[in-house]
Amino acid sequence: MLRVCVTVAAVAFLMTTSTMTVTLAHQNHGTFSAGEPGDPKKPARVVKVKMFEDGKKMQFEPARIEVRKGEQIRFVLENSGDEDHEFVLATIKENQKHGELMKKFPDMEHDDPNAKRVMTYGEGELLWKFTKRGEFEFACLIPGHYEAGMHGTIIVK
């Protein structure tokens, strides 16, 4: 009986710890490397981004986007593929780090100011204001998708 109680307690602890890790991973939304969430009351340039598979490759189209510092963009996301995809906007290093976490928690879904999951044949939107110059990345962090080529570049001039 003691062995059963210890096992149940250990499983409960691991489940709580796993849930806390996923929750904590999404609680750092006060600051963003690529700018800030957009203001829906202000004008925005619309950029359509398609997500799809092409054989074993997974892609965004376009894979390179140029914007001006201070510009607000409404990303209209269209998934024309046979799998769910994500659009996560951050630095390459941040996306790599978050991608490693996604491998541990593959069911993690994003609906954050800088990240959206788009279901198969679905659509989504992300409104973003680019407040910093530099090079940023948008990527699909679902395990295996980044490695299949599903990432792109945003240049903020």
Buried (B, 14 or more C-beta within 10 A) or exposed (E): EEEEEEEEEEEEEEEEEEEEEBEEBBEEEEEBBBBBBBEEEEEBEEBEBBBBBEEEEBBBEEEEBEBEEEBBBBBBBBBBBEBBBBBBBBBEEBBBEBBEBBEEEEEBEBEBBBBBBBEEEBEBBBBBBBBEEBEBBBBBBBBEBBEBBBBBBBBBE
